[in-house]
């Protein structure tokens, strides 16, 4: 089961971003940052265009009125609970929860 928890600042930030862009959902993704021996994997967010259909292997849920999509493979790897927060630099963070 997919569960998303949003901090208040993250909710406001995502609502603003969705309103400015042609998007109606947020996807939690896995990114590789860096290169070669310094590469690391992080969780991040991307926007889904309005009226886009979820992939067949997506889980979908809503939190604070925002639609979220996560691939089944990520759920199996990280579990089904995520928290989205804003760090001291104002960047959105995706954290796993136990």
C-alpha positions as CSV (number, residue, x, y, z in Angstrom):
1,X,0.0,0.0,0.0
2,X,1.3,3.4,-1.0
3,X,1.3,6.1,1.7
4,X,2.5,9.7,1.2
5,X,3.0,12.2,4.0
6,X,3.6,15.9,3.1
7,X,5.1,18.5,5.3
8,X,3.1,21.8,5.2
9,X,5.9,23.6,3.2
10,X,6.2,20.7,0.8
11,X,2.4,20.7,0.2
12,X,2.4,24.4,-0.6
13,X,5.5,24.1,-2.9
14,X,4.0,21.2,-4.9
15,X,0.6,22.9,-5.2
16,X,2.3,26.0,-6.6
17,X,4.5,23.9,-9.0
18,X,1.5,22.0,-10.3
19,X,-0.5,25.2,-10.8
20,X,2.2,26.8,-12.9
21,X,3.0,23.7,-15.1
22,X,0.7,21.7,-17.3
23,X,0.7,18.9,-14.7
24,X,-1.8,17.2,-12.5
25,X,0.3,14.5,-10.7
26,X,3.7,14.0,-9.1
27,X,5.8,10.9,-9.7
28,X,8.3,9.6,-7.1
29,X,11.3,8.5,-9.1
30,X,14.8,7.1,-8.5
31,X,17.7,9.2,-9.9
32,X,21.4,8.6,-10.2
33,X,23.5,11.6,-9.2
34,X,27.3,11.9,-9.9
35,X,29.4,9.7,-12.1
36,X,31.7,6.7,-11.9
37,X,32.8,5.8,-8.4
38,X,31.0,8.8,-6.9
39,X,27.5,8.0,-8.2
40,X,24.7,7.6,-5.8
41,X,21.0,6.9,-6.1
42,X,18.5,9.3,-4.6
43,X,14.7,9.6,-4.6
44,X,13.2,12.6,-6.3
45,X,10.0,14.0,-8.0
46,X,8.9,14.6,-11.5
47,X,5.7,16.1,-12.9
48,X,3.1,14.1,-14.9
49,X,1.3,16.0,-17.6
50,X,-2.4,16.5,-17.3
51,X,-4.6,13.6,-18.4
52,X,-1.6,11.3,-18.6
53,X,-2.5,7.7,-17.7
54,X,-0.6,5.8,-15.1
55,X,1.6,3.0,-16.4
56,X,0.2,-0.5,-15.7
57,X,2.8,-1.0,-13.0
58,X,2.1,2.2,-11.1
59,X,0.5,2.6,-7.7
60,X,-1.5,5.8,-7.3
61,X,-2.6,7.7,-4.2
62,X,-3.5,11.2,-3.2
63,X,-2.2,13.2,-0.3
64,X,-3.4,16.7,0.6
65,X,-5.3,16.9,-2.7
66,X,-2.1,16.0,-4.8
67,X,-2.1,12.9,-6.9
68,X,1.1,10.8,-6.6
69,X,2.4,7.9,-8.8
70,X,5.1,5.4,-7.9
71,X,6.3,2.4,-10.0
72,X,5.6,-1.0,-8.3
73,X,9.4,-1.8,-8.5
74,X,10.2,1.2,-6.3
75,X,7.6,0.2,-3.8
76,X,9.1,-3.2,-3.6
77,X,12.6,-1.7,-3.1
78,X,11.8,1.1,-0.7
79,X,8.5,0.1,0.9
80,X,5.3,1.9,0.5
81,X,5.6,4.9,2.8
82,X,7.2,8.1,1.7
83,X,7.5,11.5,3.4
84,X,8.1,14.7,1.3
85,X,9.7,17.7,3.0
86,X,11.6,20.9,2.2
87,X,15.2,21.2,3.4
88,X,17.0,24.3,4.7
89,X,17.8,25.3,1.1
90,X,14.2,25.1,0.0
91,X,14.7,21.9,-2.0
92,X,12.0,19.2,-2.0
93,X,13.2,15.9,-0.4
94,X,11.7,12.5,-0.7
95,X,12.4,10.3,2.3
96,X,11.4,6.7,3.1
97,X,9.5,5.9,6.2
98,X,9.5,2.7,8.2
